[in-house]
């Protein structure tokens, strides 16, 4: 850290802004702040400290550093810090203000902080903080890394604190070193980190132990689970094959049914299209007729258009003839109007132009006359103003003359009063000598009275010291007796280590009992849970056996029903076949003619069989019903088989679980019995829960009593120790006070004798001064002399006031005279200006009259501007009318030319339209004869609109495509139906490809899928059970391996926790740093003391080794003032070196405030040489001293000048900037 610029105002004796350029001062690495005592040298150093920490190093609180005579104060410091070779720029500013009370003009006594700012300055000003708390935190933690006390000891040592670092106690030194070198990371922070690292390890260890309490899977259980899985997989494969066959059957039946439905749809579609064929034939004939009429219709339209154009052109020819006649008449009228306007312009034009010229001249003259009138008005206003000024000047001149007379009268009065107040010089001299003798006499009397009062006070103080000494001697004897009694206190015989060992043994015994009790409780609960699991699995086995028996009964009943239904189905089928044969014979009889031979038997007579149709239908319905019933019973039989198999599997699984639960119960009971045998000796044969709890309560009571007794003994030991220490301290204090009082009594006796001598010496000067005054006073008293002197002073003051007043009155007289002369000159100037203004007004009035006459001569009939405007308006209207008539004539001529050109063209177009109509009529007649239509009306009737024709053609084409597609679809449907029927026949299914047969097949498929699902669920359960057993076995091994791997880490964490508890490690590193600093400081001190002294540690106290006294080690408190200064300097410089090389922030600035005045010339020379050797390497050393030899040796100086009365202290840079 190094300051670069410091500015402040309002601190102590500095009441105006001060700027210190530390870059200039630090260029040579060594500088001094010099000046007389009390000038404010240390204030420069305090300003740096105040800027950084908001308070002065010599004041614990408050803002007494702010000058009492200012309302505002500020300090601003620019400084740089180096951290790991990187330079950081900072600027800190603090302001203070004395606030005024509300509604009061008085300023508060104490100044309060007002505003603060902290900036980073490497890349412009970057605001870091604008609040006091934030600024203090950033400065201490980020910018410096030190608090105010450590900064004061390591970097800036102000007056009164230069040797604090040398005489600091062990705790303060350790705190300073720990803060500077960040050693707190080896103390509580490191212990906390180890504890946080160790806590989850202990939690994990407990979790692993809990998990290891679960019984692992045995090989027998794994074998049973594997066998169950194989059985379930075999049954699932069988169920899968059955399900696939059922699904295939359903798909084949549905496919056959869909093919049959498509065949029926295709036949219906073909029949529909054949019904639409006649309508489509008629539509085809209409389309052919429309196609023949298509070339005739355009010719009909063409003829009609030609006739229309011929009539239209005839009308256009008539309109052209009428337009040509109208244009001729309009042209003749326009020429006549234009010639009339032109004649009027030639008759009145010259007279009108002359009038316009005269009116314009008159208007110009009228504008000049108006300007002259404006000037005339200005002259009149100026004349009025000048007349007012003349009158005002006369009044002011009279007033100045009166004031001059008053001032001269005042001067005469002042001269008369001065002459009456002046005193003769010889009288003034006599009074002055007499006043001096009076003052001498009064001072001599005051000295004598003061000496007598001092003598009386010292006599009283000596008497009081003698009495106090007698009382203190008695107190020393009493304190000595109290020390003897405190040392004999029996409470000091307490052995804390022995009592603590006994308590630790009791705690271990209590912990062992608690652990055994917890294990027994946990195992008892485990046995209860395992017994409940065994009972549950036994009940499950019984339920599974009951379900198996019920499934067997259902399966047997379904087998009986299926056999009965199949026999009934065969009977009904035979009866149906018989009746169908009879029905076929009856149908054949009806198909044969009389006399025709039978194709079966060849008989010529054909008797009809006696059978009713309803009987055959009833046989068929009965057969179909029994078939459906048989299918349903077969499906139910399959489902019952699956249910029976599932019940068998459930029974087997339940029996296995019951065996597993029974084995776990046996293991838990065995482990509980073993733990109970172990706990019998621990709990004295009483293993009941109440007995264990009672025994644990007794142990808790004993342990609490031991802890209470140990704590009571510790407190008693501490109380006895503190009483002994208090008695010893009281004895030491009483003895030291007695010694101090004895020394004070000796000093008071000496002071009493000296006061008596001074009192006797003051009597003679007092008598001499009194005699001298009485001889010169001629009977006057000292009060009368002082009164005369005071009257003389009053008259002198009055004369001074009158002289000042005389000078002021003379100045006023001169000013009044000047004002009177200026008023006279202003009056003359105003009169001359008035005459010039009158002449200008007369000239302006004459010019206005001449211009009015000239205007009347040119335009006698009215206002020239109005006459000119009317005449110009008439001329413009006539010119506009002339131009309009001329343009209208030209337009009429052009229109007549266009009409003459258009008439022949219209006649030619009319002839063309007539010829076009004849050609169109001939072409139409030829087309009618070719197409076969009688006339145009028939052709028009055959014509169809394009949309209708396209729609009809599309309809015909669509029908043709649909008929072709329907025929192909019919053939394809027949093929598909035949293929589907072949697939159904190949499956040999009992279900027919009907809705009822498909429904029956779906029921069978769903039953097969249900059986498959149950089989797959059984496989899943078996797999889950097997995997669970495998996971349990794997987890058990993994938990054991994790616990084995975790135990070394926990042991290492326990060792680190014990090693890092407290501040032992931090103290170790602090001692290492302290020894390194002392080694460097000893090198500096040997050089400063010419190899006499060396710093060392003895019993954790700083000492010095005196090499000039056979290496004797003694405390630093035994050093003289100069030697103590050199030791402090060496230690401070060494600490600065180690901070720069090892600390978090490199401090390149070291300041010494005073301390050189106590050195002899030789030692001072050695210290100066040492300072010159220490500077450099980015380090600057600043000093504050009034020693002349010190100031002369400094290459750069900051001179502080003492503040004069009512003024401010100032600073000057040498050599100058």
N, C-alpha and C positions, 0 to 999 in steps of 0.2 A: 504494500500500500504506500502511495506517495501522493501528497497534495500537490496540485498544480496552480491553483488560484483561490484566494480567499478574499471575500468582500463582506463587510459588516457595518452596522451603524447602530448607535444607542446602547452599546455594551460598556458598562462601567464609565471610565473617563472619556470614552470616544463618543462624542455627540454629533459627529458629522461623518459621512461615508468614508470608509477606509478600504483600500485595495492592496493586497499583498501578492506579488508575483513570485510564487515558489519555484517556477521554472527557472527564473533568473537567479534566485538564491541558491538553487540546488545544482547549478551547472558545474561547480568545482567539488561537489560532494561534501562540503563543510561550510557552515555559515553560523553567524551569531546574531541574536537580537540584543541590542545594547541600548542603554539609556539610564538616566538617574533613577534612584530608588523612588518607587511610587509613580513612575511615569506610565505604567501600564504594559510592561514587557510580557508579563505572564498572561495578560488578557488575550494576546495574539494566540498563545497556546490554548487558552480556555475556549476561544472562538472555534477552533478545530473540534475540540471535544463536544462543545455545545451543538455544533452543526450535525455531528454524527449521532449523538445520544440525547439531545434535548435538555441537558443539564450540565452544570459546571462541575469539574472534578473536586473542587474545594467546598461544595455545598451539597448536602444530601437531598434537599428538596427546595421547592420554591423557585422564584425567578428574580432573586436579588441581584443577579448579574446585569439586569436591565437598569440603565441609568434612571434615577428617580425624576429627572427633569424632562424626560421625553415621553411622548404618548405612544410612539411606535418604535420598534426595533426589529432588525432582521440580521441574519447571517446566512451566507451562501458559500458553499465549498465545492470546488471541482477537484476530484482526485482520481487516481488510477490504481488498479489492483492487478497483480499478475498471479494467475492460477494455471499451473502446468504450462508455463511459457506463453500463455495467451493474455494479452493486455485488455482490460475492460475499463471503459471510461464511465464515471458517475458524476452526477451533480445533485446536491441536496441543498434545499433552502427551507429555512424556518423563519416565521414572523411572530412577533408578540405585540400586544396592544393593551393599553390601560383603558378600560371601559368606563364610560360615564353613566351615572345612575339615571334612571328614567325621570324626567322632569327636573333634573339637577344639573348645574354647570360644573360641579366638582368632579375631578378625575379620581378613579380608584387608586388605592395605594399600591396594590400588587398588580403587576402585568400578567396577563394570561396568554397562553398560546393561541394564535389566530389562524394561520394557514401554514401548511407544509406541502412540499413537492419533492419527489425523487425521480430523476431522469437517468436513462442510459444515453451516453453521448458518442458511442463509436460511429453510428450512422445517423447523425441528426439527433434531435431531442426526442426520446421515446419515454413517455410517462409510465413510471412503474408503480407509483403510489401517491395519493393525495390525502391520506388519513394518517394520524399519528401512530396508531397501533400497527397498521400495515407497514408504514415506513420504518418504524423501529425493528419490526421482525425481518424485513428484507435486508436492512443494513447489518443487523447482527448475524443473521444466518447465511445470507447469500453473498453480500459484498465483503464483509470482514471475517465472519466466522468467530467473533469474540464478543463477549458482553462488556459493558463499560469498565468493570473492575479489572478484568484480565487485559483489556486494551491499555488501561492506565499503567499496569505493571509491566507489560511486555513492550509497549511502543512509546508511550508518552508518560514521563515521570514528572509531574508538576511539583511545585513547592510543597514541602511537608510530607511527600510520599516517595521521595527519591530512594530511600533505603527500605521501603516496605517489603520489596521482593527478597532482600537479604535476610530480614528478620521475621518473615512469615513462618507460621507454624507448619508442621507436617501435613495437616489436613488441607490447609489453604494451598500449599505448594502442590500437593497431589491433584487438587481440583483444577488449578491453573494449568498444569501440564496435561491433565486428561482432556480439558476443553480445547487447548491449543492443538494437540496432536490427535484429537478424536479417539481417545482411549476408552470412552464410554461404550464403544462397541464390544469391548472385551469384558464388560461387567454385566449389569442386569439385562441389557439387550441380548447378549449372547446366551445367558442362562435362560431367558424367556424363549429364545429360538429353540434351544435344546429341549425345553419342556414341551413346546408345541410340537416338535418332531417326535417326542417320545410318547405323547398321549395317544395318537391313533395307533401306534404299535401295540400298546397295552390293550386297547379296545379290540384290535384284530386278534391278539392272543386269546382274549376271553371268548371271542366269537368262535375261533377254531376249536377251543376246548369244549364249548357247548355242542358244536357240530359233531365232534368225535364221540360224544356220548350216545349217538344213535347207533343201534346194532347193525353191523354190515350184513350184506346178503351172503348166504352160505351156498356152496356148490350144489347141495341137494335141491334147494329152492330154485336155482338156475336150471337144473335138469328138468324139474317138474314144469317150469314155465316153458322150456324149449319143446317138450313133448306136447303140451297143450297147443302151442303155436302150430306144430306140424299137423295135428289132427284138424285144427280149424282151417288150415290152408287146403287140406285134402277135401274136406266137406265143401269149402267155398268153390273149388274147381268143379266138383260135381254139380253144384247148384248153378254155376255159370254155364255149363253145357246145356242143362235143362232150360235155362232162361233164354239162351241163344236159339234153341230149337223152337221154343214157343214164339219168340219174336219173329223168326223166319216164317213160321206158319201164318201169323197174323198179317205179315207183309204180303205173302203170296195170296191169301184170301182177299185182302183189300185190293191188290192189283187185279185179280180176276174180276172182282165186282166192278172196279172202275172201267176195265176194258169192255165189259158187257154194257155198262151205261153209255160209254162212248159209241158203241155199235148202234144202240137204239137211237141216240141223238143224230148219228150220221144218216140213218134211214129216214128219220123224220125230215131232215133238212133236204134230202133229195126229193122227197114227195112234195114238199112246199115249192121248190123251184120248178118242178114240172107243172104245177098248177098255174104258175105265172107265165108260161110260154105263150098262149094266145095274145095276151096283152102286149107282149114284147114284139110279136110279128107285126101288129098294127103300127106300133111306134116306128119300126124299121121302114114301112112304106111311107109314112109322113116325112121322115128324114130324107128319103130319096127325092120326093117332090120338092122339098125346100131346097135341096141341092141343085135341081134343074132351074128353079126360079131365081137363083142367086145372081147369074150374069144379066138377067132382064131388068131387075129392079134398079140398078144404077142408071140405066138408060132412061127409065121413066123419071127418075129424080132429075136427071140432066135436062130433059125436055122441060120439066116444070120450072127449073131454075132459069133456063134460057128465056122462057116466056116472061118471067118476073123481071129479068134484067132489061128486056126490051121495053116493057111498060115504064120502068123506072127511068130509063134513059130518055124516053119521050117527055116525061115531066121535067127532067133536067134541062132539056133543050128549050122548053117554054120559059123556065126560070132565067136562063141566060139571055134570052131576047128581052125580057122585062128589065133585067139589071142593066143592059146596055142603054136602054132608053132613059132610065133614071139617072145614070151617071152623066149623060149628056146634059140634062137639065141642071144638075148640081154644079157642073163645071161652069156653066154660063152665069149662074147667080154668084159664085165665089169671085169671079173676075170682076164683076160690077162692084161689089162691096170693097174690094181692095183698092180699086181706082178712086172711090169716094174718100177713103181715109187718107190716101196719099195727097189728094188735092187740099184737104183741110190742113195738113202739116205744112204744106208750102205756103199757105196764106198767113197763119199766126205764129210761125216759128221764130223769125228774127226779133219781134217785140218781146217775146217770152224770154229769149236768151239774154237780151239787154237787161231786163228786170232781174234776172238771176245774178248777173255780175254786180249790179248796184246793191242788191240785198246782201251779197257776200261781203262787199266792202263795208257796209254799214254794220254788219255783225262783228267784223274785226275791230272796228272803232268802239263798239259797245263793250267788247271784252276789255279793251284798254281802259275805258272809263270805269268799269267795275273794279279793276286792279287799283286805280287811283283812289277810288272811294275807300277801299280796304286800307290803303296807306294812310289816308286822311284820318280814319278812325284810330289807327295806331298812334298817329301824332297827337291826337286829342288825349288818349289815355296816358301817354308818356308825359304830356304837359301837366295833367292832374297829379301824377305821381311826383314830379319834380316840385310842384308847389307844396305838397305835403312834406317832402324832405326838407325844404327850406324852413318851414315852420318848425319841424322837429329839431333841426340843427340849432336854431335860435334858442329853444328851450334847454337843450343839452349844454350849450355854451354858458347860459346863465347859471345852471346847476353846478358846473365845474368851477365857476368863479366863486360861488358860495362855499363849496367844499374846500377850496384852496384857502379861504379866509379862516375856516374852522381849524384846518391843520396848522397854520401858522400860530394861532392862539394856543393850541395844545403844545407846540414847541416852546413857547415862552414859559408856560406853566411848568414844564418838565425841567427847564434850565434853573428856574428859581428853587424848585424842590431839591435838586442835586446840590446846589450851593449851600443849602441849609444842613444837609446830611453829612458832608465830607468832614473828616477828622484830621487834626494836625499830625504830621509824622512824628514829632518828638513825644507827644502824648501817647501815641500808639506804641512807641518803643519802650517807654517806661512801663506801660501796662503789660507788655509781653514779658519783660524781665521778671516783674513781680509774679506773674502767672507761672513762670518756670520754677521759681523758688517755692511757690505753693505746692506745685505737683511733686517736687523732690521731697518736701516734708511729708506729704501724704504717703508716698511710696515707702519712705523709711519707717513710718508708723505701721503700715500694713505688714512690712517684713518682720518687725519686732513682734507684732501680735501673732503672725503665722508661726514663727519659731516657738513662741510660748505654747500655742495650741498643739503643735507637733510634739513638744516635750511632754505635755500632759497626756496625750494619746499614747505615746510610746511607754510611758510609765504605767498606764492602765493595762496595756497589752502585755507587758512583762509580768505584771502581777497575775493576770489571767492565765498566762502560760505556766507559771509556777504552780498555780492551783490545779490546772489540767494535768500537769505531769504527775502530781501526787495521786490523782484519781486513776490515771492510766497504769501506774505501778501496781495499784490494788487490782485492776482488771487483768493484768498479766498474771498475777498470782492465781486469781480465780480461774482463768483459762487453762493454766498449767494443771490445776487440780482436775478440771473437767476432762482434759486429755487422758490423764491417768485412769479416770473412771471409765471413759469410753473404751479404752484398750482392754479393760478387764471385763467387758460385756460378754456373757456366755453365748449369746447368739452368733458371735463371730466364729464359733467352733463348728458351724454347719459345713458338711462335706457334700457339695452339689453333685459331684461325679458319682459317688457311691449311691446316693438316693436316686439318681437318674438311672443307674444300672438296674436297681431293684424294680423301678417302674417299668423299664423296658421288658424285663423278664415277665412281669405280670401281664403286660400288653400282649406279648407273644403267646402266653398260655390262653388268654381270652380269645385271640384270633384263631388258635387251633380249635378250641371248643366251637366257635361259630362256624368254622369250615366244616367240621364233622356233622354238626347239627344241620347245616344246609344240605349236605350230601344225603343224610338219612331222610330228610323231608322230601327231597327231590326223588329219591329212589322209591319211597312209599307211594308217592303220587304216580310214578311210572308204573308200579305194580298194579295200582288201582285202574289206571287207564288200560293196561294190557289185559287185565281180567275182563273189563268191559268189552274190549275188542273180541276176546275169545267167546264170550256169551253171544255177541252179535253174530259172529260167523257161524256158531252152532245153530242159531235160529235160522240163518240163511240156508244151511244144509237141510234142515227139516222142511223148510218151505220148498226147496228145490225137489226133494223126494216126493212131496205131496203133489207138486205140479207134474212130475214125471208119471206118477200113477194115474192122475186124471187124464193126461195125454194118451196113455196106453188104452184106457177104457174107450175114449172117443175114437181112436184109430180102429179098434176091433169092431165097434158098431158100424163105422163107415165101410169096412171090408164086407160085412154081412149085407149091408144095403146094396153095395155095388154088385155082388153076386146075384142077389134077388132081382135087381133091375135088369141085368143082362139077360137072365132067363126070360123075363117078361118081354123084353125087346125082341128076342128071337121068336117067341110065339106070335106077337103082333106082326112081325115082319112076314112070317109065313102066311098068315091070314091075309095080309095086304097083297102079297104076290098072287095068291089064289084068286082073289077078287079081280085083280088087274087082268089076269089071263081070261077070265070070264068076260070082262068088259071089252077086251080086244076082239074076242069072238063075236060079241054082239055088234061091234062096229063093223066088222068084216061082213056080217050078214046084211047089214043095211047098205053096204057098198056094192054087193053083187046084184046083177039083174036076174030076173026069173029065167031059169034054164041055163044060166052060165055056170060052168064048172068051178068048184072051189079051188083056189090055188094051193090049198094045204092038203085036202083029202080027196079032191076030184069029184065030190058028190054033186048031184044036180039039184037036190032039195036042201034047203038051208033053214032049219028051224031056229027061231030066235031064242037065246038063253034067257032063263027066268032070273034076272038080277036087277035090283034097283040102284040107281046112281047114288042116292044118299047113303046107302050101305058102304059103297066103296069110299066115299068121302069121309065117313066116320072111321073107317079102318086106317085110312091115311092119317087123319088127325090124331088118332090114338097112337099110331106108330111115331109120329113126329113128337108128340108129347113125351112118350117114354124115352125117346132119344135125347131130348133136352134134359130130362130128369137124370138120365144116366151120365150125361156130360157134366152136369152140376155135381153129382155125387162123386165122379172121378176127380174133379177139381178139388172138392172138399177133402177127398182121400189124400191127394198130394199135399194139401196144406196141413192136414193132420200129421202126415209123416214128417214134414219139416218141423212142425211144432214139437213132436216127440223127440226128434234129434236135438233140437235146441234145448229142450228140457234136460236131456241127458248131459249135454255140454255144461249147462248151468249147474247141474248137480255135481259134476266132476270139479268144476272151478270152485264151487262153494266148499267142497271137501278139502281142496288144496289150501284155500285161504284159511280154513279152520285149523288145518295142521300147522300152517305158518304162524298164525296167532298163538296157538298153543306153545310152539317152540319159543316164541318171543316172551310169553308169560313165564315159562320155565327159566329163561335166562335172567329176566328181571328179578324173579324171586331168589335165584341163586346169588346174584350180585347184592341184593338187599340183605340176605342172610350173612354174606361175607362182611359187609359194612357194619352190620349189627354186632358181629363178633368183635370187630375192631373197636367199635364205640363202647363196648361194655366196660372196658378198663378206663376209658376217658371219662365216662359219665357215672362211674362208680356203680355199675350194674343197673341203673335206672334209665331205660331207653324210651319211656313214654314221653310224648311231646310236652306234657305239662311239667314233668320232672326235668326234662332238658331245659325248658324255658326258665324254671325256677333256679336251676344251677347257673345258667347264664346270667340271670338277674343278680345272683349273689356275687358272681365274678365282676359284674359291672359296678356293683356297689363298692366292692373292695378297691377296684381300680380307681373309681371316682374319689374315694377316701385318700388313696395314695397320691393322686394328682393334687387334691386340695391340700394335703399335708406338705407336699413338695413345694407348691406355690406359696403356702404360708411361710415355710422355712426360708424360701428365697426372698420373699418380701421382708421378713424379719432380718435376714442377713443384710439386705440392702439398706434397711432402716438403720441397723447398727453401724454399718459401714459409713452411711451418710452422716450419722451422728458423730462418729469418730473423725471423719473428714471435716465436718463443721467445727468440731472442737479444736482440731489442729489448725484449721484456717483462722478461727477466732484468736487462737494463741499467737499465730504469726502476725495477724493484723494488729492485735493489741501491742505486740512487741515492736512492730514497725511504727505504729502510731506513737508509742512512747519515745522511740528513737527520734522520730520527726519532731515531736513536741520538745524534747530535750534540745535539739538543734535550734528550734524556734526560740526557746528561752534564752539561749546564748546570744542569738542574733538580736532579740528584743533588748537585752541588757546593753549590748553595744550600741544599738540605735538610741536607747535612752540617754546614754552618756553623750553621744554626738548631738542630740537635740538640745541638751543642757548647754553645751558649748556654743551652739548656734544662737540660742536665746540670749546668752550673756554678750555675745559679739554684736547683736543687733541693737543694744541699748545706746551705745555711743553715737552711731550714725543718726539715730532718731533725734537725739538731743541737739546735735550740730545743725541738722536741717531745720529744726524748730526755731533755734536762735537766729539763723540767717533770715528766715522769713519775717520774724518779728522786727528785726532791725530795718528791713526794707519796707515794711508795710505801713509804718508811721501810724500805728493804731488801728489799721483796718484788719477785719477778720478774713479768714479764708473764704467764707461764704460771700462776703462783699466783693472780694477780688474776682471770684468766679462769676458773680452777677454782672460786674462791669465788663468782663471778657465776653460774656454772652450777649450784652447789649451792643458791644462793638461788632460782634459777628452778625447780629441782626441788622445793624445799620449798613454793614458792608453788603449783605445780601440784598437789602433794599436798593442800595446804589447800583448794584449790578442790574437789577430788574429795570430801574429807571433808565440806565444807559441803553439797554436793549430796546426799551420802549421808544427812546429818543431816535434810535436808528430806524425803527419801523415807521415812526411818524414822518421822519425826513424822506423816507422812500415814498410814503403816501403823498407828501407834498409834491415831490417831483412827478409822480404819476398824475396828480390832479392838474398840474401845469401843462403837462404834455397833452392831456385830454382836452383842456381848454383850447390850446393852439390847434389841435386836430379838428375841433368843432368849428372854429373860425374858417379854416381852410375848406372844410366840407361845405359850409354855407356859400362861400364865394363860388365854388365849383358848381353847386346846384343852381345858382342864379344864372351863370353863363350857359349852362345846359338848357335852361328854360327859354332864354332868348333864341338859341338855335332851333329849338322845337317850334316856337311861334313862326319863324321865317319859313320853315319847311311846311307848316300847315297852310300858310297863305299861298305858296307856290303850288301846292297840290290842289287847292280849290280852284285856281285859275285854269289849270290843265283840264279839270273835269268839265268846266263850262265850255271850253273850246271844243272838246270831243262831242258834247251834246249837240252843238250847232251843226257840226259836220254830219252827224247821223241823221238829223232832221232834213238836211239838204238832199241826201241820197234816198231816203225812204220816208216821205212825209206821212204816209197813210197808216203807220202802226209800228209794231215791234219788228225790227229787221229779221230776227230769227223766225218769227211766225210767217212773215211774208215770204221769206226764202223757202221755208218748208212747204207752204201751199203751192207755190209756183213749181217747185221740183216735183211735187206729187202729181200735178196736172200733166206736166211734160212726160213723166214716167208712164202714166196711164195711156196717153196717146201713142207713145212709142210701143207699149205692149200691145195695144189694139192693132197697130199697123203690122207688127210682126205676126200676130195671130191671123190676120186676114191674108197675109202673104203665104203663110204656111198652109191655110185652108185651101187657097187657090192651087197650090202645088199638089196637095193631096187629091183634090178633085180631078186635076189633070191626070195624075197617075192612075186613079180609079177608072177613068174613061178609057185609058190605054189598055188596062187589064180586061175590061169588058169587051172591047173590040177584038182582043186576041182570043178570048174564051169562046165566043159564039161559033166560029168555024169548027173548032175542036169538038163541040157538042154535036154539031150536025154530022160530023164524020163518025163519031161513036154511035149515034142512032142507027146509021146505015149498017154498021158492023153487027149490032144486036139483032136486027131483023134477019140477016143472013145466018147467024148462029142458031136461031130458032128453027129455021127450015132444015138445017143439017141434022139437028137432034131428032126431029120428028121422023126423018127418013131412016136413021139408024135404029130407032125403036121398032118400027114396022118390020125391019129385017130380022131383029132378034126375036120377035114374037113368032114369026113364021118358022124360025129355026127350032125354038124350044117346044113348040107344039101347043102353046096357050092360045086361046081364041082372041083375047084382048088383054089390055093392061090390068083390068079388074081381076081376071082369073089369076094372072101372075102374082098380083098383090095378095090374093087370098092364100096362095100356096107358100108365101114367104113366112118363115119363122124367125123370131128374134134370135140373136146370137146366143144369149144365155140359155134360152129354151132348147135351141138345137144342141148346144154343148151338154146341157143337162140330160137330154134324151139320149145322146150318143154315150155319155158316161153311164147312164142307167143300163143301156144295152150291153156295154162292155162289162159292167160290174156283174150283170146276170150271167154272162158267158163265163167270167172267171169263177164266180161262186159255184156254177154248175159243174165246172171242171174240178174245182177243189173239193166239192162235196162228194163227187164220184171217187176221187182218190182217197179221201178220208174214209169213205165207206169200205173200200178195199183194205186200207190199213187197219181199221178197227176190227175187221173180220180176222186178219192175221194175228193181231195182238191178242184178241180174245182166245183164239185157238192156242197160242203159246202159253197164256196164263192158265188155261184149263189143263194143259199138259203138265205145268209145274205143280199145280194143286194135286193132280193125280199122282205125280211122282212122290209127293210128301206123304201119301197114304194117311191123310188126316181124316179123322172121324167127322170133322165139321165141314158143312157144305158152304160154298161161296155165296151165302146169303147174309142178310142183315143179322139173323139170329145166329148163324154159324160164326160170323165175324165177332159178334159180341161174346159168344162162348170162348172163342180163341183168345180174345183180349183178356177175359177173366182168368184163363189159364196162364197167359203171359204175365199178368200182374201178380198172380200167386207165385209164379217162378221168380219174378223180380224181388218179391218180398222175401222169399226164402234166400235168394242170393244176398240181399241186403243184410239179413240177419247173420248169414254165414260170414260176410265181410266184416260186420260189426264184431263178431266173435274173434275174427283174425286180428282186428284192431285192438281189442281188449287184451288178447294174448300178447301181441307185440308191445303194447304199452306196459303191461306188467313185466315182461322180460327186460325191456329197456330201462324201466324204473329200477329193477334189481341191479342191472349193469351200472347205471348211473350212481346208484347208492354205493356200490363196490368201488367204482372209480373215484367218487367224491371222497370216500373215506381215506383212500390212499393219497389223494391230492391234499386233503386237509392235514394229514399226518406229515407229508413232505413240507407243506407250507409252514407248519408249526416248527418243524426241525430247522428249517432255514431261517425262521424269524427269531428264534431264541438267541443266537449270537448277536444279532442287531440290537435286541432289547438289552442284552448284557452290556454292550458297548454304549448304548444310550444311558443306562444307569451309571456307568463309570463317568461319562461326560457330565451328567447332571450333578454328580457329587463334586466333580472337579471344578465346575463353573458356578457353584453356589456361592452367593455373596459377591464380594469385590476383590477376591484374592488375586485373580488373574489380572484385573485392571491395576491393582496395586503393584503387581510384579512388573508390568510393562512401564508403569509410571516411575518405579525405581530405576529401571534400565535407562529410561530417557533422562532422569535426573542425574544419574552417574555420568552419562555422556555429556550433558550440559556442564556439569561440574568439571569434567576433564578439560573442556574448551575454556571455561571461565578461569581455571587455574593457569592455563597458558597465558591468558591475557593478564591475570593478576601478577604472575611472576615477572612479566615484562614491565608492568606498571610500578612494581615495588622493587625492581632491580634484584629479582630472584630471592626475595625474602619470604613472601607469603604464598601459600597454596591452599585452595579450598578443598574440604573433605567432609565426609559424613561420619558422625559418631553418635550412636544411640538415636538415630533418626533426627539428629540435630545438626545444623550447619556449623562447622568449625573451621578454623584456619590452622595450618601447620607453619610454625615459625622456624625457618631454616637458619636464621641468625641466632637461635636459642636452642641449638641441638635438636631441632625438629619437634619441639614441644607442640602439642595440640591443645588449643584453647578455644573458647566460644567466641563468636563474632561480636558479642556484646562487649568484649574486653578491648576491642580496637578503639583507637582514638578517632576523632572526627574525620581527619584527613584519610586515615587508613580505611575507615568504614566507607567513605565516599569511593575510594579506589576499588574496594571489594564489590560495592554495589554496581559500579560502572562495569567491571569485568563480568559479573553475573548477568547483567542486563544485556550487554553486547553478545555474550555467549547464547543467551536465550533467543535473541534476534537472529543470530546465525542459524540456530537449529530450526527456528520457525521458517526461515527463508528456504532451507534445504529439505525439511521434512514435513512442515505444516501444510494445512489445506490451502492457505493464502500466503503468498510471499510478501513480507513487509520490508520495503526498501527505505523506510524512513524511521529514524530513531532520534528522540528529542530528550535533551537534558535541561532541566530547569533549576538553575543555581547549583551550589555544591562546590564551586571552585574557590570560594573565598577562604575556606578553612585550610587550604594547602599552603605549605611553605614554598618558596621560590623553586627549589630543586624538584620537589614533587610535582609542582605545577608544570614545570618544563617537561617532566616525564609524561604527565597526563596529556599535555598538548601534543607531544610526539606520538603518543599512542592513538589519539583521535585522528591525527593526520594519516597514520598507518591504517586505521580501520576504515576510512572512507574509500569509496570506489566500489566496483563490482555491483553496480546498480543500487548502492546504498548511500544514503545521505544522512549526515549527523548534524543536528542543529543544537545550539546551546543558547542559554540565557545567562548572562553574567555581567557584573559591573566591574570586573577585574580588568585593569588597563592592559596588562600583558596579554590577557586572553583576547581582548578586542583587537589588539594590533596584529595578532597572528591569524585572524580569521580572513580568508580571501574575499568573502562577501558578508555584508552586514546589513541589518535592517535597524535603522536608528529610530527610536521612539522618543519624541519630545513631550515633556511634561505639559499638562494642560494649564494655561494661565487662569487666574481667577475669572470665573464666568465663561471660560472658553473651552476648547476641546483639545485632546491629545492628537498628535499627528505622527505619521511614519514617513521615512525617507529611505530609499534604496541606495546603498553604496557598494560598488560604484553604481552610478545612476543608470536608469534604463535607457 
